[in-house]
Amino acid sequence: MTKIFAYLILAMMAVHLIRPLGLPGLRRRADFWKLAVIALGLIALAAAAGAN
């Protein structure tokens, strides 16, 4: 599951660098780092849920 999140967020970051997604908070190309922060959170949650 964490691999899926990682590949999905990497794809979103690549697309965002080419053309901004236009979502609230992601309107500029320089905002792609926010996707990385979201990815770290999702992967941490998935890892914590899988540890139980």
PDB file of N, CA, C and O in Angstrom:
ATOM      1  N   MET A   1       0.805  -1.186   0.000  1.00  0.00           N
ATOM      2  CA  MET A   1       0.000   0.000   0.000  1.00  0.00           C
ATOM      3  C   MET A   1       0.860   1.266   0.000  1.00  0.00           C
ATOM      4  O   MET A   1       0.523   2.250  -0.659  1.00  0.00           O
ATOM      5  N   THR A   2       1.958   1.237   0.734  1.00  0.00           N
ATOM      6  CA  THR A   2       2.819   2.415   0.773  1.00  0.00           C
ATOM      7  C   THR A   2       3.466   2.674  -0.577  1.00  0.00           C
ATOM      8  O   THR A   2       3.715   3.823  -0.942  1.00  0.00           O
ATOM      9  N   LYS A   3       3.743   1.597  -1.324  1.00  0.00           N
ATOM     10  CA  LYS A   3       4.333   1.781  -2.653  1.00  0.00           C
ATOM     11  C   LYS A   3       3.349   2.461  -3.588  1.00  0.00           C
ATOM     12  O   LYS A   3       3.739   3.282  -4.418  1.00  0.00           O
ATOM     13  N   ILE A   4       2.074   2.120  -3.455  1.00  0.00           N
ATOM     14  CA  ILE A   4       1.054   2.751  -4.297  1.00  0.00           C
ATOM     15  C   ILE A   4       0.989   4.243  -4.002  1.00  0.00           C
ATOM     16  O   ILE A   4       0.950   5.060  -4.921  1.00  0.00           O
ATOM     17  N   PHE A   5       0.977   4.605  -2.697  1.00  0.00           N
ATOM     18  CA  PHE A   5       0.965   6.014  -2.325  1.00  0.00           C
ATOM     19  C   PHE A   5       2.189   6.730  -2.869  1.00  0.00           C
ATOM     20  O   PHE A   5       2.082   7.837  -3.398  1.00  0.00           O
ATOM     21  N   ALA A   6       3.350   6.105  -2.742  1.00  0.00           N
ATOM     22  CA  ALA A   6       4.586   6.738  -3.197  1.00  0.00           C
ATOM     23  C   ALA A   6       4.562   6.989  -4.699  1.00  0.00           C
ATOM     24  O   ALA A   6       4.905   8.083  -5.145  1.00  0.00           O
ATOM     25  N   TYR A   7       4.167   6.002  -5.478  1.00  0.00           N
ATOM     26  CA  TYR A   7       4.137   6.177  -6.929  1.00  0.00           C
ATOM     27  C   TYR A   7       3.067   7.167  -7.364  1.00  0.00           C
ATOM     28  O   TYR A   7       3.272   7.931  -8.307  1.00  0.00           O
ATOM     29  N   LEU A   8       1.935   7.159  -6.687  1.00  0.00           N
ATOM     30  CA  LEU A   8       0.864   8.098  -7.014  1.00  0.00           C
ATOM     31  C   LEU A   8       1.288   9.542  -6.744  1.00  0.00           C
ATOM     32  O   LEU A   8       1.059  10.427  -7.568  1.00  0.00           O
ATOM     33  N   ILE A   9       1.901   9.771  -5.597  1.00  0.00           N
ATOM     34  CA  ILE A   9       2.335  11.126  -5.258  1.00  0.00           C
ATOM     35  C   ILE A   9       3.486  11.565  -6.161  1.00  0.00           C
ATOM     36  O   ILE A   9       3.538  12.728  -6.560  1.00  0.00           O
ATOM     37  N   LEU A  10       4.406  10.662  -6.490  1.00  0.00           N
ATOM     38  CA  LEU A  10       5.479  11.019  -7.422  1.00  0.00           C
ATOM     39  C   LEU A  10       4.927  11.416  -8.784  1.00  0.00           C
ATOM     40  O   LEU A  10       5.401  12.371  -9.399  1.00  0.00           O
ATOM     41  N   ALA A  11       3.927  10.684  -9.250  1.00  0.00           N
ATOM     42  CA  ALA A  11       3.295  11.034 -10.527  1.00  0.00           C
ATOM     43  C   ALA A  11       2.611  12.388 -10.430  1.00  0.00           C
ATOM     44  O   ALA A  11       2.697  13.197 -11.354  1.00  0.00           O
ATOM     45  N   MET A  12       1.932  12.638  -9.316  1.00  0.00           N
ATOM     46  CA  MET A  12       1.273  13.936  -9.143  1.00  0.00           C
ATOM     47  C   MET A  12       2.286  15.067  -9.088  1.00  0.00           C
ATOM     48  O   MET A  12       2.034  16.147  -9.623  1.00  0.00           O
ATOM     49  N   MET A  13       3.426  14.837  -8.449  1.00  0.00           N
ATOM     50  CA  MET A  13       4.463  15.867  -8.381  1.00  0.00           C
ATOM     51  C   MET A  13       5.030  16.160  -9.763  1.00  0.00           C
ATOM     52  O   MET A  13       5.273  17.319 -10.101  1.00  0.00           O
ATOM     53  N   ALA A  14       5.243  15.118 -10.565  1.00  0.00           N
ATOM     54  CA  ALA A  14       5.763  15.326 -11.917  1.00  0.00           C
ATOM     55  C   ALA A  14       4.772  16.108 -12.770  1.00  0.00           C
ATOM     56  O   ALA A  14       5.156  17.025 -13.495  1.00  0.00           O
ATOM     57  N   VAL A  15       3.504  15.746 -12.682  1.00  0.00           N
ATOM     58  CA  VAL A  15       2.480  16.466 -13.438  1.00  0.00           C
ATOM     59  C   VAL A  15       2.381  17.902 -12.955  1.00  0.00           C
ATOM     60  O   VAL A  15       2.219  18.818 -13.760  1.00  0.00           O
ATOM     61  N   HIS A  16       2.476  18.105 -11.650  1.00  0.00           N
ATOM     62  CA  HIS A  16       2.362  19.451 -11.095  1.00  0.00           C
ATOM     63  C   HIS A  16       3.516  20.340 -11.545  1.00  0.00           C
ATOM     64  O   HIS A  16       3.323  21.540 -11.745  1.00  0.00           O
ATOM     65  N   LEU A  17       4.699  19.782 -11.708  1.00  0.00           N
ATOM     66  CA  LEU A  17       5.824  20.586 -12.190  1.00  0.00           C
ATOM     67  C   LEU A  17       5.622  21.012 -13.638  1.00  0.00           C
ATOM     68  O   LEU A  17       6.055  22.094 -14.033  1.00  0.00           O
ATOM     69  N   ILE A  18       4.970  20.171 -14.428  1.00  0.00           N
ATOM     70  CA  ILE A  18       4.713  20.504 -15.824  1.00  0.00           C
ATOM     71  C   ILE A  18       3.571  21.506 -15.927  1.00  0.00           C
ATOM     72  O   ILE A  18       3.681  22.529 -16.603  1.00  0.00           O
ATOM     73  N   ARG A  19       2.476  21.196 -15.248  1.00  0.00           N
ATOM     74  CA  ARG A  19       1.293  22.064 -15.268  1.00  0.00           C
ATOM     75  C   ARG A  19       0.644  21.995 -13.894  1.00  0.00           C
ATOM     76  O   ARG A  19       0.198  20.927 -13.476  1.00  0.00           O
ATOM     77  N   PRO A  20       0.584  23.125 -13.181  1.00  0.00           N
ATOM     78  CA  PRO A  20       0.005  23.108 -11.826  1.00  0.00           C
ATOM     79  C   PRO A  20      -1.405  22.524 -11.819  1.00  0.00           C
ATOM     80  O   PRO A  20      -2.187  22.736 -12.746  1.00  0.00           O
ATOM     81  N   LEU A  21      -1.711  21.789 -10.757  1.00  0.00           N
ATOM     82  CA  LEU A  21      -2.978  21.079 -10.647  1.00  0.00           C
ATOM     83  C   LEU A  21      -4.164  22.012 -10.436  1.00  0.00           C
ATOM     84  O   LEU A  21      -5.285  21.666 -10.807  1.00  0.00           O
ATOM     85  N   GLY A  22      -3.943  23.182  -9.850  1.00  0.00           N
ATOM     86  CA  GLY A  22      -5.016  24.136  -9.647  1.00  0.00           C
ATOM     87  C   GLY A  22      -5.876  23.874  -8.433  1.00  0.00           C
ATOM     88  O   GLY A  22      -6.901  24.531  -8.245  1.00  0.00           O
ATOM     89  N   LEU A  23      -5.478  22.925  -7.606  1.00  0.00           N
ATOM     90  CA  LEU A  23      -6.213  22.654  -6.372  1.00  0.00           C
ATOM     91  C   LEU A  23      -5.897  23.747  -5.353  1.00  0.00           C
ATOM     92  O   LEU A  23      -4.850  24.387  -5.449  1.00  0.00           O
ATOM     93  N   PRO A  24      -6.777  23.973  -4.382  1.00  0.00           N
ATOM     94  CA  PRO A  24      -6.469  24.981  -3.363  1.00  0.00           C
ATOM     95  C   PRO A  24      -5.138  24.677  -2.679  1.00  0.00           C
ATOM     96  O   PRO A  24      -4.937  23.572  -2.175  1.00  0.00           O
ATOM     97  N   GLY A  25      -4.252  25.629  -2.660  1.00  0.00           N
ATOM     98  CA  GLY A  25      -2.928  25.446  -2.073  1.00  0.00           C
ATOM     99  C   GLY A  25      -1.901  24.894  -3.050  1.00  0.00           C
ATOM    100  O   GLY A  25      -0.716  24.819  -2.723  1.00  0.00           O
ATOM    101  N   LEU A  26      -2.333  24.508  -4.240  1.00  0.00           N
ATOM    102  CA  LEU A  26      -1.410  23.957  -5.246  1.00  0.00           C
ATOM    103  C   LEU A  26      -1.567  24.692  -6.575  1.00  0.00           C
ATOM    104  O   LEU A  26      -1.700  24.066  -7.626  1.00  0.00           O
ATOM    105  N   ARG A  27      -1.552  25.993  -6.522  1.00  0.00           N
ATOM    106  CA  ARG A  27      -1.787  26.769  -7.735  1.00  0.00           C
ATOM    107  C   ARG A  27      -0.493  27.183  -8.442  1.00  0.00           C
ATOM    108  O   ARG A  27      -0.528  27.561  -9.613  1.00  0.00           O
ATOM    109  N   ARG A  28       0.650  27.116  -7.744  1.00  0.00           N
ATOM    110  CA  ARG A  28       1.928  27.483  -8.356  1.00  0.00           C
ATOM    111  C   ARG A  28       2.816  26.256  -8.495  1.00  0.00           C
ATOM    112  O   ARG A  28       2.665  25.288  -7.749  1.00  0.00           O
ATOM    113  N   ARG A  29       3.736  26.293  -9.441  1.00  0.00           N
ATOM    114  CA  ARG A  29       4.659  25.165  -9.622  1.00  0.00           C
ATOM    115  C   ARG A  29       5.534  24.957  -8.401  1.00  0.00           C
ATOM    116  O   ARG A  29       5.919  23.829  -8.095  1.00  0.00           O
ATOM    117  N   ALA A  30       5.848  26.032  -7.705  1.00  0.00           N
ATOM    118  CA  ALA A  30       6.721  25.938  -6.535  1.00  0.00           C
ATOM    119  C   ALA A  30       6.048  25.239  -5.366  1.00  0.00           C
ATOM    120  O   ALA A  30       6.709  24.962  -4.365  1.00  0.00           O
ATOM    121  N   ASP A  31       4.759  24.944  -5.457  1.00  0.00           N
ATOM    122  CA  ASP A  31       4.033  24.292  -4.372  1.00  0.00           C
ATOM    123  C   ASP A  31       4.118  22.770  -4.420  1.00  0.00           C
ATOM    124  O   ASP A  31       3.418  22.101  -3.659  1.00  0.00           O
ATOM    125  N   PHE A  32       4.947  22.209  -5.283  1.00  0.00           N
ATOM    126  CA  PHE A  32       5.010  20.747  -5.393  1.00  0.00           C
ATOM    127  C   PHE A  32       5.553  20.103  -4.122  1.00  0.00           C
ATOM    128  O   PHE A  32       5.309  18.921  -3.880  1.00  0.00           O
ATOM    129  N   TRP A  33       6.281  20.856  -3.311  1.00  0.00           N
ATOM    130  CA  TRP A  33       6.812  20.309  -2.059  1.00  0.00           C
ATOM    131  C   TRP A  33       5.685  19.938  -1.100  1.00  0.00           C
ATOM    132  O   TRP A  33       5.859  19.063  -0.252  1.00  0.00           O
ATOM    133  N   LYS A  34       4.537  20.592  -1.223  1.00  0.00           N
ATOM    134  CA  LYS A  34       3.403  20.265  -0.345  1.00  0.00           C
ATOM    135  C   LYS A  34       2.917  18.844  -0.616  1.00  0.00           C
ATOM    136  O   LYS A  34       2.458  18.157   0.296  1.00  0.00           O
ATOM    137  N   LEU A  35       3.019  18.406  -1.866  1.00  0.00           N
ATOM    138  CA  LEU A  35       2.643  17.032  -2.193  1.00  0.00           C
ATOM    139  C   LEU A  35       3.575  16.041  -1.500  1.00  0.00           C
ATOM    140  O   LEU A  35       3.135  14.969  -1.083  1.00  0.00           O
ATOM    141  N   ALA A  36       4.845  16.382  -1.373  1.00  0.00           N
ATOM    142  CA  ALA A  36       5.795  15.503  -0.685  1.00  0.00           C
ATOM    143  C   ALA A  36       5.452  15.399   0.801  1.00  0.00           C
ATOM    144  O   ALA A  36       5.564  14.320   1.384  1.00  0.00           O
ATOM    145  N   VAL A  37       5.041  16.491   1.415  1.00  0.00           N
ATOM    146  CA  VAL A  37       4.652  16.465   2.830  1.00  0.00           C
ATOM    147  C   VAL A  37       3.415  15.596   3.008  1.00  0.00           C
ATOM    148  O   VAL A  37       3.338  14.810   3.953  1.00  0.00           O
ATOM    149  N   ILE A  38       2.454  15.732   2.113  1.00  0.00           N
ATOM    150  CA  ILE A  38       1.251  14.896   2.163  1.00  0.00           C
ATOM    151  C   ILE A  38       1.627  13.429   1.999  1.00  0.00           C
ATOM    152  O   ILE A  38       1.086  12.566   2.691  1.00  0.00           O
ATOM    153  N   ALA A  39       2.549  13.145   1.088  1.00  0.00           N
ATOM    154  CA  ALA A  39       2.975  11.769   0.849  1.00  0.00           C
ATOM    155  C   ALA A  39       3.612  11.171   2.092  1.00  0.00           C
ATOM    156  O   ALA A  39       3.325  10.026   2.443  1.00  0.00           O
ATOM    157  N   LEU A  40       4.467  11.923   2.759  1.00  0.00           N
ATOM    158  CA  LEU A  40       5.094  11.413   3.980  1.00  0.00           C
ATOM    159  C   LEU A  40       4.045  11.080   5.035  1.00  0.00           C
ATOM    160  O   LEU A  40       4.143  10.061   5.719  1.00  0.00           O
ATOM    161  N   GLY A  41       3.054  11.932   5.159  1.00  0.00           N
ATOM    162  CA  GLY A  41       1.979  11.660   6.122  1.00  0.00           C
ATOM    163  C   GLY A  41       1.184  10.421   5.769  1.00  0.00           C
ATOM    164  O   GLY A  41       0.905   9.596   6.639  1.00  0.00           O
ATOM    165  N   LEU A  42       0.813  10.277   4.497  1.00  0.00           N
ATOM    166  CA  LEU A  42       0.040   9.107   4.082  1.00  0.00           C
ATOM    167  C   LEU A  42       0.824   7.813   4.243  1.00  0.00           C
ATOM    168  O   LEU A  42       0.270   6.800   4.671  1.00  0.00           O
ATOM    169  N   ILE A  43       2.099   7.839   3.904  1.00  0.00           N
ATOM    170  CA  ILE A  43       2.918   6.634   4.030  1.00  0.00           C
ATOM    171  C   ILE A  43       3.105   6.282   5.505  1.00  0.00           C
ATOM    172  O   ILE A  43       3.097   5.105   5.866  1.00  0.00           O
ATOM    173  N   ALA A  44       3.275   7.295   6.360  1.00  0.00           N
ATOM    174  CA  ALA A  44       3.402   7.024   7.797  1.00  0.00           C
ATOM    175  C   ALA A  44       2.111   6.419   8.351  1.00  0.00           C
ATOM    176  O   ALA A  44       2.157   5.492   9.160  1.00  0.00           O
ATOM    177  N   LEU A  45       0.958   6.940   7.917  1.00  0.00           N
ATOM    178  CA  LEU A  45      -0.313   6.383   8.377  1.00  0.00           C
ATOM    179  C   LEU A  45      -0.509   4.941   7.878  1.00  0.00           C
ATOM    180  O   LEU A  45      -0.981   4.082   8.623  1.00  0.00           O
ATOM    181  N   ALA A  46      -0.152   4.690   6.648  1.00  0.00           N
ATOM    182  CA  ALA A  46      -0.299   3.341   6.099  1.00  0.00           C
ATOM    183  C   ALA A  46       0.640   2.365   6.809  1.00  0.00           C
ATOM    184  O   ALA A  46       0.267   1.223   7.077  1.00  0.00           O
ATOM    185  N   ALA A  47       1.847   2.813   7.108  1.00  0.00           N
ATOM    186  CA  ALA A  47       2.796   1.948   7.812  1.00  0.00           C
ATOM    187  C   ALA A  47       2.319   1.682   9.240  1.00  0.00           C
ATOM    188  O   ALA A  47       2.447   0.565   9.740  1.00  0.00           O
ATOM    189  N   ALA A  48       1.777   2.694   9.888  1.00  0.00           N
ATOM    190  CA  ALA A  48       1.277   2.516  11.256  1.00  0.00           C
ATOM    191  C   ALA A  48       0.059   1.586  11.262  1.00  0.00           C
ATOM    192  O   ALA A  48      -0.082   0.759  12.163  1.00  0.00           O
ATOM    193  N   ALA A  49      -0.798   1.713  10.287  1.00  0.00           N
ATOM    194  CA  ALA A  49      -1.981   0.851  10.210  1.00  0.00           C
ATOM    195  C   ALA A  49      -1.591  -0.586   9.888  1.00  0.00           C
ATOM    196  O   ALA A  49      -2.241  -1.523  10.353  1.00  0.00           O
ATOM    197  N   GLY A  50      -0.541  -0.769   9.102  1.00  0.00           N
ATOM    198  CA  GLY A  50      -0.100  -2.119   8.742  1.00  0.00           C
ATOM    199  C   GLY A  50       0.683  -2.802   9.838  1.00  0.00           C
ATOM    200  O   GLY A  50       0.829  -4.024   9.815  1.00  0.00           O
ATOM    201  N   ALA A  51       1.190  -2.049  10.797  1.00  0.00           N
ATOM    202  CA  ALA A  51       1.994  -2.624  11.874  1.00  0.00           C
ATOM    203  C   ALA A  51       1.128  -3.357  12.899  1.00  0.00           C
ATOM    204  O   ALA A  51       1.633  -4.199  13.641  1.00  0.00           O
ATOM    205  N   ASN A  52      -0.141  -3.052  12.946  1.00  0.00           N
ATOM    206  CA  ASN A  52      -1.019  -3.684  13.946  1.00  0.00           C
ATOM    207  C   ASN A  52      -1.452  -5.019  13.526  1.00  0.00           C
ATOM    208  O   ASN A  52      -2.192  -5.684  14.251  1.00  0.00           O
TER     209      ASN A  52
END
